[in-house]
Amino acid sequence: MKVAQAERDRRTEISRKYPELHGAETTARRSCLAAQQRAAAEQSRAHQPAAYQPPSQSRRGPSMGGPR
């Protein structure tokens, strides 16, 4: 808990002293997070089973034993 609070305090101090640096870091972090979320979504879609496709009606069933 103390580490997280110290990190927040440090980021707040940096944002006050160096607003351009803070803005660039924030933009980069958002971009990275968005890319990770897109990759996770694509991976999730790749693992989903394909939608059910019923057999086509043009195929006939088994032969009933006609002439060979």
A tleap script that builds the chain and sets N, CA, C and O, in Angstrom:
source leaprc.protein.ff14SB
mol = sequence {
  NMET LYS VAL ALA GLN ALA GLU ARG ASP ARG
  ARG THR GLU ILE SER ARG LYS TYR PRO GLU
  LEU HIE GLY ALA GLU THR THR ALA ARG ARG
  SER CYS LEU ALA ALA GLN GLN ARG ALA ALA
  ALA GLU GLN SER ARG ALA HIE GLN PRO ALA
  ALA TYR GLN PRO PRO SER GLN SER ARG ARG
  GLY PRO SER MET GLY GLY PRO CARG
}
set mol.1.N position { 0.816 -1.192 0.000 }
set mol.1.CA position { 0.000 0.000 0.000 }
set mol.1.C position { 0.859 1.254 0.000 }
set mol.1.O position { 0.578 2.204 -0.732 }
set mol.2.N position { 1.904 1.261 0.820 }
set mol.2.CA position { 2.768 2.430 0.895 }
set mol.2.C position { 3.493 2.664 -0.419 }
set mol.2.O position { 3.730 3.807 -0.810 }
set mol.3.N position { 3.845 1.577 -1.101 }
set mol.3.CA position { 4.549 1.696 -2.375 }
set mol.3.C position { 3.641 2.344 -3.415 }
set mol.3.O position { 4.076 3.215 -4.168 }
set mol.4.N position { 2.384 1.920 -3.454 }
set mol.4.CA position { 1.433 2.486 -4.415 }
set mol.4.C position { 1.209 3.972 -4.139 }
set mol.4.O position { 1.150 4.775 -5.070 }
set mol.5.N position { 1.085 4.334 -2.886 }
set mol.5.CA position { 0.895 5.748 -2.529 }
set mol.5.C position { 2.130 6.562 -2.911 }
set mol.5.O position { 2.008 7.674 -3.426 }
set mol.6.N position { 3.313 6.012 -2.661 }
set mol.6.CA position { 4.551 6.703 -3.024 }
set mol.6.C position { 4.630 6.899 -4.536 }
set mol.6.O position { 5.064 7.950 -5.009 }
set mol.7.N position { 4.209 5.885 -5.291 }
set mol.7.CA position { 4.209 5.992 -6.756 }
set mol.7.C position { 3.249 7.081 -7.219 }
set mol.7.O position { 3.590 7.873 -8.096 }
set mol.8.N position { 2.061 7.128 -6.643 }
set mol.8.CA position { 1.093 8.179 -6.996 }
set mol.8.C position { 1.652 9.563 -6.659 }
set mol.8.O position { 1.534 10.495 -7.454 }
set mol.9.N position { 2.256 9.689 -5.487 }
set mol.9.CA position { 2.831 10.973 -5.088 }
set mol.9.C position { 3.949 11.389 -6.043 }
set mol.9.O position { 4.053 12.557 -6.418 }
set mol.10.N position { 4.778 10.426 -6.431 }
set mol.10.CA position { 5.873 10.719 -7.356 }
set mol.10.C position { 5.344 11.162 -8.709 }
set mol.10.O position { 5.860 12.111 -9.298 }
set mol.11.N position { 4.325 10.485 -9.201 }
set mol.11.CA position { 3.735 10.875 -10.485 }
set mol.11.C position { 3.105 12.261 -10.405 }
set mol.11.O position { 3.213 13.046 -11.348 }
set mol.12.N position { 2.458 12.564 -9.301 }
set mol.12.CA position { 1.856 13.887 -9.126 }
set mol.12.C position { 2.939 14.962 -9.136 }
set mol.12.O position { 2.777 15.997 -9.782 }
set mol.13.N position { 4.033 14.728 -8.431 }
set mol.13.CA position { 5.140 15.685 -8.386 }
set mol.13.C position { 5.749 15.882 -9.780 }
set mol.13.O position { 6.032 17.010 -10.184 }
set mol.14.N position { 5.946 14.791 -10.503 }
set mol.14.CA position { 6.495 14.886 -11.863 }
set mol.14.C position { 5.543 15.660 -12.766 }
set mol.14.O position { 5.984 16.473 -13.579 }
set mol.15.N position { 4.243 15.415 -12.632 }
set mol.15.CA position { 3.285 16.107 -13.493 }
set mol.15.C position { 3.294 17.609 -13.244 }
set mol.15.O position { 3.057 18.388 -14.167 }
set mol.16.N position { 3.559 18.021 -12.021 }
set mol.16.CA position { 3.640 19.460 -11.715 }
set mol.16.C position { 4.933 20.072 -12.244 }
set mol.16.O position { 4.927 21.175 -12.792 }
set mol.17.N position { 6.036 19.353 -12.077 }
set mol.17.CA position { 7.333 19.897 -12.484 }
set mol.17.C position { 7.549 19.827 -13.997 }
set mol.17.O position { 8.115 20.739 -14.600 }
set mol.18.N position { 7.084 18.720 -14.600 }
set mol.18.CA position { 7.341 18.483 -16.022 }
set mol.18.C position { 6.038 18.091 -16.727 }
set mol.18.O position { 5.837 16.918 -17.043 }
set mol.19.N position { 5.160 19.057 -16.973 }
set mol.19.CA position { 3.855 18.711 -17.563 }
set mol.19.C position { 3.958 18.072 -18.955 }
set mol.19.O position { 3.151 17.204 -19.290 }
set mol.20.N position { 4.938 18.489 -19.769 }
set mol.20.CA position { 5.072 17.905 -21.112 }
set mol.20.C position { 5.517 16.443 -21.020 }
set mol.20.O position { 5.005 15.591 -21.746 }
set mol.21.N position { 6.453 16.160 -20.143 }
set mol.21.CA position { 6.914 14.787 -19.946 }
set mol.21.C position { 5.765 13.916 -19.428 }
set mol.21.O position { 5.563 12.792 -19.888 }
set mol.22.N position { 5.034 14.449 -18.483 }
set mol.22.CA position { 3.903 13.705 -17.923 }
set mol.22.C position { 2.856 13.409 -19.000 }
set mol.22.O position { 2.324 12.302 -19.069 }
set mol.23.N position { 2.568 14.405 -19.835 }
set mol.23.CA position { 1.601 14.211 -20.915 }
set mol.23.C position { 2.048 13.148 -21.900 }
set mol.23.O position { 1.254 12.313 -22.332 }
set mol.24.N position { 3.340 13.185 -22.257 }
set mol.24.CA position { 3.861 12.179 -23.193 }
set mol.24.C position { 3.804 10.786 -22.582 }
set mol.24.O position { 3.444 9.822 -23.258 }
set mol.25.N position { 4.156 10.680 -21.317 }
set mol.25.CA position { 4.121 9.365 -20.647 }
set mol.25.C position { 2.685 8.845 -20.555 }
set mol.25.O position { 2.430 7.662 -20.781 }
set mol.26.N position { 1.762 9.730 -20.225 }
set mol.26.CA position { 0.356 9.327 -20.108 }
set mol.26.C position { -0.177 8.845 -21.453 }
set mol.26.O position { -0.864 7.826 -21.528 }
set mol.27.N position { 0.144 9.584 -22.514 }
set mol.27.CA position { -0.300 9.195 -23.856 }
set mol.27.C position { 0.291 7.842 -24.255 }
set mol.27.O position { -0.408 6.992 -24.806 }
set mol.28.N position { 1.568 7.651 -23.975 }
set mol.28.CA position { 2.219 6.375 -24.311 }
set mol.28.C position { 1.607 5.224 -23.517 }
set mol.28.O position { 1.408 4.136 -24.056 }
set mol.29.N position { 1.310 5.458 -22.252 }
set mol.29.CA position { 0.724 4.399 -21.418 }
set mol.29.C position { -0.659 4.025 -21.936 }
set mol.29.O position { -0.999 2.843 -21.995 }
set mol.30.N position { -1.455 5.014 -22.311 }
set mol.30.CA position { -2.799 4.735 -22.852 }
set mol.30.C position { -2.705 3.952 -24.159 }
set mol.30.O position { -3.466 3.011 -24.383 }
set mol.31.N position { -1.766 4.346 -25.018 }
set mol.31.CA position { -1.590 3.665 -26.295 }
set mol.31.C position { -1.190 2.209 -26.081 }
set mol.31.O position { -1.703 1.312 -26.750 }
set mol.32.N position { -0.281 1.984 -25.155 }
set mol.32.CA position { 0.176 0.622 -24.852 }
set mol.32.C position { -0.978 -0.221 -24.290 }
set mol.32.O position { -1.151 -1.377 -24.676 }
set mol.33.N position { -1.744 0.350 -23.399 }
set mol.33.CA position { -2.877 -0.359 -22.806 }
set mol.33.C position { -3.914 -0.717 -23.872 }
set mol.33.O position { -4.456 -1.823 -23.873 }
set mol.34.N position { -4.185 0.226 -24.780 }
set mol.34.CA position { -5.153 -0.039 -25.850 }
set mol.34.C position { -4.663 -1.170 -26.751 }
set mol.34.O position { -5.452 -2.024 -27.157 }
set mol.35.N position { -3.370 -1.183 -27.067 }
set mol.35.CA position { -2.811 -2.251 -27.903 }
set mol.35.C position { -2.906 -3.597 -27.204 }
set mol.35.O position { -3.216 -4.603 -27.842 }
set mol.36.N position { -2.645 -3.629 -25.911 }
set mol.36.CA position { -2.757 -4.880 -25.155 }
set mol.36.C position { -4.202 -5.378 -25.141 }
set mol.36.O position { -4.450 -6.577 -25.269 }
set mol.37.N position { -5.151 -4.461 -24.985 }
set mol.37.CA position { -6.557 -4.852 -24.964 }
set mol.37.C position { -7.000 -5.373 -26.323 }
set mol.37.O position { -7.761 -6.338 -26.398 }
set mol.38.N position { -6.530 -4.742 -27.404 }
set mol.38.CA position { -6.868 -5.232 -28.749 }
set mol.38.C position { -6.301 -6.630 -28.970 }
set mol.38.O position { -6.983 -7.505 -29.502 }
set mol.39.N position { -5.059 -6.834 -28.563 }
set mol.39.CA position { -4.431 -8.150 -28.731 }
set mol.39.C position { -5.170 -9.212 -27.928 }
set mol.39.O position { -5.363 -10.329 -28.409 }
set mol.40.N position { -5.580 -8.878 -26.722 }
set mol.40.CA position { -6.318 -9.831 -25.890 }
set mol.40.C position { -7.666 -10.159 -26.519 }
set mol.40.O position { -8.101 -11.310 -26.493 }
set mol.41.N position { -8.331 -9.149 -27.084 }
set mol.41.CA position { -9.633 -9.378 -27.722 }
set mol.41.C position { -9.481 -10.269 -28.953 }
set mol.41.O position { -10.295 -11.165 -29.173 }
set mol.42.N position { -8.444 -10.028 -29.757 }
set mol.42.CA position { -8.208 -10.859 -30.942 }
set mol.42.C position { -7.899 -12.295 -30.543 }
set mol.42.O position { -8.381 -13.235 -31.176 }
set mol.43.N position { -7.107 -12.467 -29.509 }
set mol.43.CA position { -6.767 -13.811 -29.049 }
set mol.43.C position { -8.020 -14.516 -28.526 }
set mol.43.O position { -8.197 -15.713 -28.749 }
set mol.44.N position { -8.870 -13.792 -27.847 }
set mol.44.CA position { -10.098 -14.368 -27.321 }
set mol.44.C position { -11.003 -14.822 -28.465 }
set mol.44.O position { -11.605 -15.893 -28.398 }
set mol.45.N position { -11.097 -14.006 -29.514 }
set mol.45.CA position { -11.925 -14.371 -30.668 }
set mol.45.C position { -11.357 -15.583 -31.376 }
set mol.45.O position { -12.115 -16.407 -31.889 }
set mol.46.N position { -10.045 -15.711 -31.416 }
set mol.46.CA position { -9.417 -16.835 -32.119 }
set mol.46.C position { -9.702 -18.165 -31.429 }
set mol.46.O position { -9.664 -19.210 -32.078 }
set mol.47.N position { -9.984 -18.148 -30.143 }
set mol.47.CA position { -10.229 -19.380 -29.400 }
set mol.47.C position { -11.707 -19.763 -29.343 }
set mol.47.O position { -12.048 -20.801 -28.778 }
set mol.48.N position { -12.573 -18.957 -29.909 }
set mol.48.CA position { -13.998 -19.285 -29.893 }
set mol.48.C position { -14.286 -20.298 -30.999 }
set mol.48.O position { -13.730 -20.196 -32.092 }
set mol.49.N position { -15.141 -21.265 -30.724 }
set mol.49.CA position { -15.469 -22.242 -31.766 }
set mol.49.C position { -16.255 -21.579 -32.897 }
set mol.49.O position { -16.951 -20.584 -32.694 }
set mol.50.N position { -16.128 -22.147 -34.073 }
set mol.50.CA position { -16.853 -21.616 -35.226 }
set mol.50.C position { -18.351 -21.813 -35.032 }
set mol.50.O position { -18.785 -22.728 -34.331 }
set mol.51.N position { -19.123 -20.953 -35.653 }
set mol.51.CA position { -20.569 -21.054 -35.558 }
set mol.51.C position { -21.038 -22.349 -36.232 }
set mol.51.O position { -20.420 -22.797 -37.198 }
set mol.52.N position { -22.093 -22.938 -35.747 }
set mol.52.CA position { -22.627 -24.196 -36.294 }
set mol.52.C position { -23.118 -23.985 -37.719 }
set mol.52.O position { -23.850 -23.037 -38.002 }
set mol.53.N position { -22.711 -24.871 -38.604 }
set mol.53.CA position { -23.162 -24.858 -39.989 }
set mol.53.C position { -23.858 -26.186 -40.261 }
set mol.53.O position { -23.194 -27.222 -40.294 }
set mol.54.N position { -25.168 -26.187 -40.457 }
set mol.54.CA position { -25.863 -27.452 -40.729 }
set mol.54.C position { -25.402 -28.023 -42.071 }
set mol.54.O position { -24.960 -27.272 -42.941 }
set mol.55.N position { -25.502 -29.332 -42.247 }
set mol.55.CA position { -25.086 -29.932 -43.525 }
set mol.55.C position { -25.935 -29.386 -44.663 }
set mol.55.O position { -27.108 -29.059 -44.482 }
set mol.56.N position { -25.326 -29.295 -45.832 }
set mol.56.CA position { -26.067 -28.762 -46.979 }
set mol.56.C position { -27.136 -29.766 -47.407 }
set mol.56.O position { -26.996 -30.966 -47.171 }
set mol.57.N position { -28.177 -29.284 -48.022 }
set mol.57.CA position { -29.297 -30.128 -48.441 }
set mol.57.C position { -29.005 -30.861 -49.746 }
set mol.57.O position { -29.766 -31.754 -50.117 }
set mol.58.N position { -27.946 -30.521 -50.444 }
set mol.58.CA position { -27.651 -31.163 -51.727 }
set mol.58.C position { -27.037 -32.557 -51.556 }
set mol.58.O position { -27.027 -33.333 -52.511 }
set mol.59.N position { -26.543 -32.884 -50.409 }
set mol.59.CA position { -25.973 -34.215 -50.181 }
set mol.59.C position { -27.085 -35.220 -49.916 }
set mol.59.O position { -28.086 -34.919 -49.267 }
set mol.60.N position { -26.880 -36.395 -50.426 }
set mol.60.CA position { -27.866 -37.449 -50.200 }
set mol.60.C position { -27.407 -38.307 -49.037 }
set mol.60.O position { -26.221 -38.359 -48.709 }
set mol.61.N position { -28.341 -38.960 -48.439 }
set mol.61.CA position { -28.053 -39.863 -47.336 }
set mol.61.C position { -27.415 -41.149 -47.845 }
set mol.61.O position { -27.063 -41.258 -49.020 }
set mol.62.N position { -27.271 -42.116 -46.949 }
set mol.62.CA position { -26.650 -43.397 -47.341 }
set mol.62.C position { -27.509 -44.132 -48.373 }
set mol.62.O position { -28.731 -43.993 -48.409 }
set mol.63.N position { -26.839 -44.903 -49.193 }
set mol.63.CA position { -27.509 -45.667 -50.234 }
set mol.63.C position { -28.363 -46.758 -49.605 }
set mol.63.O position { -28.005 -47.301 -48.559 }
set mol.64.N position { -29.465 -47.075 -50.221 }
set mol.64.CA position { -30.369 -48.103 -49.690 }
set mol.64.C position { -30.086 -49.459 -50.338 }
set mol.64.O position { -30.954 -50.331 -50.303 }
set mol.65.N position { -28.943 -49.663 -50.910 }
set mol.65.CA position { -28.567 -50.969 -51.466 }
set mol.65.C position { -29.057 -51.191 -52.873 }
set mol.65.O position { -29.597 -52.261 -53.154 }
set mol.66.N position { -28.906 -50.279 -53.740 }
set mol.66.CA position { -29.311 -50.420 -55.129 }
set mol.66.C position { -28.285 -51.197 -55.941 }
set mol.66.O position { -27.371 -51.787 -55.365 }
set mol.67.N position { -28.412 -51.211 -57.254 }
set mol.67.CA position { -27.481 -51.957 -58.111 }
set mol.67.C position { -26.081 -51.370 -58.043 }
set mol.67.O position { -25.898 -50.167 -57.856 }
set mol.68.N position { -25.096 -52.252 -58.198 }
set mol.68.CA position { -23.701 -51.800 -58.112 }
set mol.68.C position { -23.071 -51.742 -59.438 }
set mol.68.O position { -21.899 -51.382 -59.550 }
savepdb mol mol.pdb
quit
